[in-house]
Amino acid sequence: MPNPKCLYVAPHGSDDNDGSKDLPFLTINRAQRSVRQEISGGMTADVIVYMHGGTYEIDAALRFDERDSGRDGFRVRYCNAPDEKPVLFGGRTITGWEKHSDTVWKAKVESQYRFQTLYDDGRRVLKARFPEKGYFLTDEAVHTDEAVDDVIAGFRFRLGDIPEDIRLESAQAFVWPGEGEWNWFSETKTVLAIDHSKRTLIFESPATWKIGQGSRYYIQGSLAFLRSPGQFHLDEGAQMLYYWPLQGDNFDEESSLPQRIIAPTVTRLLELRGRDPEHRLQNLDIAGLTLACTDSAREYRMMADNSEREEHREGLIYVDNASGITITGCTIRNSGTCGIFLDRHSRNVVLSGNEIEYIGYVGVYASGFAPGEGEFKTAEASYTNKGHAITNNRIRHGGELIGHGCGILLFQSGDSDVSHNLISHMPRYGISMKGLRYGGMPSTLYDVPVTWENHWDFLHTRNNRIAYNDISHVMEDSQDGGMIESWGPGRGNIIHGNRLHHSGIHFSFGFGIYLDDASDDFIVSNNVLDHLYSTGEGKLWMLIFSKGIGNRIRNNLLVDNPQAISAIGTQEMAGETNKHVIVEGNVIANSGKYLYYFVNWDEERFTVADRNLYWRNGESCRIAGELPLIERKSDSLGRGEYDWTQWLSLLEGKYDGDSRIADPLFLDAGAGDYRLRSESPAYGLGWRDIQFGRIGPQPNVSYSQKSQ
């Protein structure tokens, strides 16, 4: 290979330089212009732009389009200079601080600054809020004067929650609509008015869902709420920023704040987007950079027509109309929305070895077209977001501004490898795969009549491989979700070899692996679920919950989850069929009061259930739910409970004839070593050993794209 053409950028450089190692450019924009000149005449070698260590404050998104594509079999690469750490901030450092009170500082900001979050030496600073921690609960929803049931103008608050002397100009309410039960999505709503005599808080625009009694909320946006460290208030009218520094910061009356306080000025920092699908950005590598600090929209509103709204399709790195892109070895942190957003026409993007943390919404969000969205002639033409490799990344602390944030979300995006990632500390899922269930589809899509037989053609979250990921500490602030979850995706998805551990359900109910409505044709195999628990009012219901058709649950290890109600459960609901489930060869130890839980029953529910090994410290194995058997007693959820012999007699002994109730004989379960001893009865049932060493990020593994 010919030697690459190298250019250099440095904080001490000048855009009047030639970009050489001795005379580097000052800005990426200047280097980009030089690279485009190299590309336009035809490439004879790779082009590499090295960025020296230091800080680069970016006022506007750095935009790359088809003119920045590698060509002629060569690639373009923007990366760190060896052993150096360039940091790109999407904001400006706030200076000129002075004391406002014993604990609060203030600084004048420019009139154009209207930021929704703040950053202090790499740590997020949230808006001052009330209450300082936790939530209030609503009394009931407030409708419009016309009392239209589906128009939620605001809510009625409980007596004594919101003091009458607090100003709420420019305030917001962070609320979980859903009448206190469906904590699936959060919204941030601007407050229009408050009436203490009626105990009503009215929004500028209606909420998307019902709020009702018992919905969780807090309010933010008043200087009076600034009562604890690590929070700020921006008085937009007076152009004054107030900040109570994080605990541990040491300063005196004469000094200014010693930290770097960054106010974000952009909602995306790096935009990788070709002109259109016919003019894609291709063959571009981003490596070894730190990208930090972006803002979010003032309000977050839930999806419209099953698609994320345009103002929320954002990320520190935003990709569209692009293919053959690699983003490797980067630190991506402190975003107002997503870490990386792979929008509709993104294909074959590699994300590998990145640190993605302290994210306002989702760590990595790959979002194609919702069924019926876009101007397409056929369902297959609408399948535009696919073929990604999301591997070996560490994705932590998501959903800091949008409550239903998660680690990785695939919406109408398929044929991707999501593997060896470490995901932790998310308010909702670790990994989610979504589309649209058949019952929610219109009668026609793209002028094609929708039938049961063809409806999967419109579902593009298909053929994804979710493998060897390490997921913990998720589902921290929502309910009716799972650590790995799906809802209305396409077919052919695989969930294999993942470890889901040390995560709790904190209120209401939730699951481990959750194949929700219309999740069909999944393979769930060789996963390890351990140390999942219930806390507070939460209920860890089923460790693996299978709705849908034709799901195969094989060779999974469910161990040390004693608070789970059931190991494996099923349910048909919303008119979506649940049948032909296969459950075989699993080891279930000290996990689930019941082996199976049937919320409802159909003779086609299980095609096979056999060769499973169950152990609960010598207790008998029980089944619960609704079965065509005489219940021994009611279970804790008001359905029936049945003993093992009853289950074995069902349908003339169809199920679990070769299953066993016996100790699996782990090497050292007390120390978390769940390998099996050679004499384990599981081997006689066909057990295949879990490859524990392959779970999570792997050392010395890299992924790259070939030139396209």
N, C-alpha and C positions, 0 to 999 in steps of 0.2 A: 504493500500500500504506500502511496506517496505521502510524504510528510504533510501534516495539516498546516493550513494557514492560521496563524495565531494572532489574536488581538488582545489587548489588555485594558482594563478599566480600574481606576483606583480613586479613593476619596481625595488624594492629593494631585490627581491628574488635571488635564485641561482638554477641553473639546477642540482646542486649536492644535493639539498634538497629533501625531500620526498613528497613535494606538499601538505602538511597539512596546516591548517590555520596559525600555528605558524612558519612553515618552507616552505613558498611558493616557487614554481618554478619561474624562471625568464622569460621564454619564453613559448609561446603557443605551439611551436613545442615539447618541452619537456613534457608538459601536454598531448599533443596528443599521444605521445608514451605510456604514462602510461594508458591513456584511452583505447588504442588498446589492451593492455594487459588484462584489465578488460573485454573487449568485447570478446576476443578470447576464453576465457574459458567458455563462456555462461554468460548472464546477469541475475542477481537475483533482481536487482533494477535499477532505473534510475542512470545515472552518470552525475554529474553537475560539470563544470569547472567554478569557479568564478574568474573574473579578477578584481583586485583592481585598483583604480583610478590612473591615471598617463599617461605618454606618452610612446608608444611603436613604435619605428621606424622599419619598415619592409623592408628588402632589396629584398626579393623575395616573390612571391605570396604564401600565406598560402593555402596549397592544402589538401583537404579532399576527400577521395574516399570511396569505398564500405567497406573498413576495419574500417571506422569510423561510420558505421551505428549502430543505436540501433537495438536490436534483442530481441527475447524471450518475446515480449510484452512490452519492455521498451525502453526508449529514451535516447539520449545523448544531453546535453545542454551546450552551451558555452555562458556565460552571465556576466553582470557586478555584482560585489559584491553589496549588498544592499546600496543604497544611494551614490554610488561611480560612477565615470565617466572615464572609461578607453578609451583612444584615440589611435587608430592604424593609423599611418601615413605610406603611401606607398612611402616613400622618405627619403631624408637626409636633415638635417639642414645645410644651407650654412653659414659658418663662415669666419672670416678673411677679413671683409669688410674694404675698405679704400676709401677715396674720389677720384673721377675721375674729377669732376667739381663741381661748386657751388650746383648743383642739383642732380647729378648722382653719384652713388656709384659703386664700382666694387669689384669683388672677384674672386680668382682663383678657378677653379673647376677641378675635376679629369677628366682624358682623356675619360673615358667611359661615361661621362654624355652627353646625346644628347636629352634634354627634349624640349617639344613643348609648355609647359605652366609652370607657377610658382605660388606659393601660399605665401601670406603674412598674417600671423595671421588669417588664415581661409578665406582670400579674394583672388579671382583669380587675377593674374597678366598676362596680355596678351602681346604677342609680340608687339614691337614697330611697328606701321603701318603708312601708308601714303595713303590717308589723315588721319589725326588724328581721325576724325569722319566722318560718312557717306561714300559715295562711289563716285568713278569716273564712267563714262559711256564709254564703248568701242565704237570705230568707226566702226569696222567690224572684222569678223573672218579672220584668216590667215590659209590657207590650206597648205598641203605639196606641194613639187615641182610638184608632179603629179596632183595636184589640184583635189584630190579625195574629193568629196563633204562631205563625212561623216567622214573625218579625220581632226580634228581641231587641228592644230599645235600650235595655240596661238591666239593673237588678235592684232589689230591695235589700238593704243591709240590716243586720241585726242591731238592736238597741245597744248603744254604748260602744260600738266598734269604731266608728269614725268620729272623732271629736269635732264639735261645731266650730272651733276657733282655728282650724287648719285650712290654709288657702290651698285650693286645688286648681289654680290656673295652670294650664299646660300639663296637667297631671294625666296619668295613664292608669288603667286597671289591667293587671295581668290575671287572666281568668282561665280556668279549665271548664268550658261548657260541658253539658252532659248531665245536668240535674244531680250532680254529686256522685254519679255512678260511672258514667262513660268518660273516664279520664284518658281519652285517646289522643286528643290534640289540644294544645293551648292557643289562646289568642291574646294579643296585646292591643287594648282598645283605648283610644283617646277619650278623656272625660269631657263631656259637653257641659253638664250641669249636675249639681247635687242639691237635694232638698231634704234638710234634716227633719222637717216636720212630717214628711211622708216617708222618710228613710229611703229615698230613691237616689240612685246614681245612674245618670243617663249618658250613653255613648254618643260620639259624633256620628258614627255609622252603626247600623245594626250588627249584632253578633251573628255568626254563621249558624250556630246551633243553639238549641234551647239551653238555658242556664238553670232555671228552676231552683228549688230549695236544696241547700247543702253543697252547692258548687264551691270549689276552693278559689280564693282570689287574694291578691294584695294590691295596694295602690302605691304608685311611685311618682316623683316629679314635684315635690314640695321641699323647700329649704327646711321646713319644720321636721321633715323625716330624717334629716341628717344627724343621726344620734349614735352612730357607731363607726369604728374605723373601717376603711376600705370601701367607702361609698362617696358619691359625689352628687352635686346638684348644679345644673346649668340654668342660670337665669337668662333666657334668650333675649328678653327685652332689654335688660341692662348690660348684656354681653359680659356677664360675670360668672366665672366658674368657681365653685366652692368645693373643697376636698378635705376630708378627714383622712389623713394618711394611715396606711396599714400599720397594724401593731408591730412594734419592733423598730420602727424608723426613729432615728435619734437626731433631733435638731434643737436649736435654741432660738431665742427671740431675734438675735442679730443675723442668723443665717437664713438663706432661702432653702427650699426643699432640695436635698442632695440627690434625689432620685431623678431619673428621666421620666417625665410624665408625658405620654403621647396621646394627643387627641386625633382620632382617625379622620381622614379627609376623603377616603375612597371606600366604596363597597366591594371593589375587587382590585387586587394589586397587579395580577398578571393575567392578561386576556390572550388566549391562544385560539384565534377564530379566523377561519377563512371567510372569503366574501360570501360564499354560498356552497351548497353540497357539490357543485361542479367545479368549484375552485377552492379546494381544501388546503389548509395548512398541513404539511407533511414533513416527516423526517427531521424532526426537531427534538433535541434533548435539553432538559433542564436538570442540573445535578449540583448537589453540594451547597445550595444556597439556603439561607434563612429568610423566610418571608413572613412578615408579622404585621398585625394591627390593621384591621379594616372595620368598617362600620356596618350597620344594618338599617333597614327601613324603619321609619318611626313606628309603624304598626305592623304586627304580624296578623295576617288573615288566613284562615284555613284555605285548603284547596278549593278551586272553582272548577266545576265539571270534571272532577277527578284528576285535576292537573294542578301542579304548583303554579301559583301566580307569578307573573313575569318579574315583579319587584323582588321576589324571593329566590329567583334562580341566580344565585350569586355564590361566590366563593373567593377565598384568597387567591386561588387559581381557578379561572373559568375557562372551559374548553367547549368549542362547538365548531362544526364544519371542519373537523380535523381528524386525521388518522396517522398512525405510525409515530405517535408522540411518546416520549419517555420522560418521566419525572422520578428521579432516583436520588436517594441520599439527602433529601432536603429536610429542613425543619420548617414546619408549617404550623404556626401557632397564633393565638390571639385574633380570631376572626369574629366579625359581627354576624356572619351567616355560616356558610359551610367552609370546610378546609379546602376541598377540591370539588368543583361541580362540573361533571361531564354531561353537557347538555345534549340536545336532541340528535344532532348529526355527528356524534363522537364515536369513532370506531378504533379498535385495536390500540388503545392507550395502555401503556405500562406504568403502573405506580408501584414502586418497589423500594424498600429500605428507607421509607420516610418516617419522620417523627411528626405526627399530626395531633395537636393537643390544645386544650383550652379553646374550644370551638363554640361559636354561638349557636349553631344548629347541628348539622350532620358532618361527620368526619369526611366521608367520601360519598357523594350523591351522584348516581348515574341515572339520568331521567330521559327516557324516550318520549314518544308521542302517546298520549292517552288514546284508547280506542275511539275512533271517530275524529280525532283532532288532526289538523293538517289537511292539505289539499293533495290527497292521494287517490289513485284509481283502484288500488287493490290493498288487501291487508298486508301482503308481503312487502309491498313498496313502503309501507309505514314502519317497517322494522329497520330502524336506522341507527339504533344505539346498541352496540354489541362488540364482543370480541376482546374485552379488556382483561388485563392481568393485574389484579390488586393483591399484591403479595408482599409478605415480610415487613409490613408496616406496623408501627406502634401507634394506636389511635386511642387517646385518653381524654377524659374530661370534655364531653360534648354536651350539647343542649343547654349551654349556660345562659342563653337569652331566649330560646324557643324551647318550651318545656318537653316537647315530644322528640327532641333530637336523639340521634342514635349514632352508632359507629359507622356502619356502611348501609346504604339504602339503594337497592336496585328497583327502579320503577320502569316497567316496560323496557327492560334492558336485559339481554341474554347472551348466552354462549361465552360466559366469562369465567375466569379462574379467580376465585376469592380464597386465598389460602395462606396459611402460616402467619396470619396477622395476630397481634395482641390487641385486644379491645377491652377497655375497662372504664368504669365511672361514667355511665350514661343514664339519663333519667328514664329512657325507654329501652328500646331494643339494643342488642349488640349488633346483629345483622338482620335486615328486613328485606323481603322480596314481595313486591306488590304489583297488582294489575287491576282487574275488574272481574267480579264474579258474574256468571251467566245471568242470574236474575236481575242484575243491575244494568244490563246492556239494553240499548234501544233496539227496535225491531229491525233496523237497517244500519249498516255502517259502510261508508264509501259506496253507497247505492247497492250494496250487497245485502240481501235478506239474511239475518242472523238466525241460525238454527242451532240446536244442540250439537249436531254433528260438526258444524264448521266454527263454532264459537272460539275454539282454541286457536284458530288461525289469527285472531285479533289480539292474542295475548303473547307478549314478547319477552316476558321474564321467564325464559325457557332455557333449558340445557345449561344452567349454571352449576358450577362445581364449588361448593362451600366446604372446604377441607382443611383440617389440621389447624384451625384457629383456636386461640386461647382466649376465652371470654369470661370475665368476672365483674362483679360489682355493677350490674346494670339493672334495669327496672327499678331505679331508685326513687322515682317520683311520679309513677303512673300505674295503671292497672290494666287488666285484660290484655296482657301482652306476653312476650316470651323473649328469651335470650337470643334464640334464632327463631324468626317468625316469618310466616307467609300469609298472604291474603289475595285470592283471586289471581295467582300467577299463571304462567303457561305450564307446559308439561316438561318432564325430563330433567328436573332439578335433582341434584345430589347433595346430601348433607352427610359428610363422611369424616370420621377421625377427629372431630373437634372435641375440645374439653370445655365444658361449661361448669363453672365452680364458684363457690363463695359469693353467692348473690341471693338476695332476699326479696320477698314480696311484702311490702311495707303497709299496704292497706288494700281492701277489697280482695281481688284474686288475680292470679297469674300463673305462668307455666315456665317450663324449661325450653323444650323444643315445641313450638306452637304452629302446627299446620292448621291455620284458621280456615274460614269459609272458602270453599271451592279450591282447595289446595290438592291437586290431583297428580298422581303418577310420580311421587317422590320416592327416592331411596334414602332411608335414614339408617346409616350403618356405622359400626365401630366408634361411636361417640361415647365419651365419658361424661357423666353428669354426677358431680359430687359436691357435698356441702352446700346444697341449696336449702333455703329455710324460710320460715314465716316469722314475721315480727310485727308487733303492734296489733292492729286489727286485720292484718293481711293473711291470706290463705294461699299457700303453695298448693295448687290443686293437683294437676297432673304433671308429671315430669316430662312425658311425651304425650301430646294431645293431637290426635289425628282426625281431622274432618276430611272431606274429599273422597276421591275414588282411587283405588289401586295403589295405595301407599304401602311400602315394604319396610318394615321396622325390624332390622336384623343385626345381631351381634353387637348390641350396645351394652355398655356397662353402667348401671345405675347403682350408686353405692354411697352410703352414709348421707342419705337425705331423709331422716326419720320423720320430719314434720310434713312431708308430702302426703296429701290425702290418698293419691293413687299413683302407681308407677306409670300406667298407660291408660289413656282414656279416649273415648270417641263420642261424637255427637252429630246428628243431622239437624240442621236448622236453616232458616231463611230459604227453605225450598231447595237447598243445594244438597245433592245426594251424597251420602256417606256409606260406602260399601267396598267390598273386595279388599279389605285391609289384611295384610300378612304380618304376623308378629311371631318371630321364631328365632331361637338361638340366643336370646338375651340373658344376661346375668343381672339379677336384681337383688341387691343385698342391703338390708336395713333402709329400704327406700319405698315408702308408700305403705299406708295402713292397708290398702287394697292393691292387689296385683292389677286388676282392670276396673275401670269405672265406665259404665254405659249411661250417659245422660238419657239416652233413649235407645231402643233396640230394633233391629231388623235382622231377619235370618240371613241376609246377604252381607251383614256388617263385616264379619271375619270370614275370609276365605281359608286362612290357615292361622292357627295359634298352637305352637308346639315347640318342643325341645328347649323350653325356657327353664332357667334355674332360678328359684326364688328362695330367699332366706331372710327371716326377720327374727334372729336370735331364738330360733326354735319355736316361734309361734306358728299357729296354723295359717294357711293361706286363705284369704277371703276375697270375694268379688262384691262390687256394689253397683247400684244404679237401678235401672228398670229392665228386668229380665222376665221371661215367661216361666218363672219359678216361684215357689212359695217362699217369701222372705222370712229369714230367721228373726230379724228385727229391723227397725229403721236405722239408716245410717245418719251421720251428723248433718247431712244436707237434705234430709227428708225423703230419701228414696230407700230402696231395699238393700239389705245386706244378706249375702249368701255364702255358704261354706264351700270348701273345695270339692267335696263329693257331689254336691248339687251341680256345680259348674261342669264337672267331668261327665255328668249324665245328660247335659243339654244336647239336643239334636243327635240323640243316640250315640253319645260319646265322641262327637266330632273333634273336640278341642283338647289339647294339652295331654293327650294320652301318654306321650313320651317325655313330658316335662317332669322336673324333679323339685322337691323341696329339701334342700340340703345346704350345708355350709360350703361356700365357694372355695375356701382355703386360700386366702390371700397370703402373699409372702409376709407382709407387715402392714396390715390395714391401719393400725394405730399410728404409724409413721407416714401414712399416705402412700405406701407402696402397694399398689393394687395389681401387681402382677400375680399370676396364679401359680401355686405350687404344682409340680408335675402330677400329683395325685388328685388334683381338683376334679370333681365330677363334671365340671363344665366341658372338659375335653371329650368325654364320652357322648356329649350332646352335640359335638361338632364345633366347639368354640375355637375361634381364631384369635390369636393374641393381639392386643392393642399395641400399636407402635407409638408408645409414649414419647420416644425421643424425637418424633417428627412433628409434635404439636408445638405451635407457636413459631416465632421468628427463628430462622435458621442462620447460623454463621456462614460467612463466605459464600453466600448465594446471591447472584445478581441476574437480572433479566434485562434484555435489550431488544430493540426493534431492528429488523432488517430494513434497509432502504426500500422504499416502495415506489 
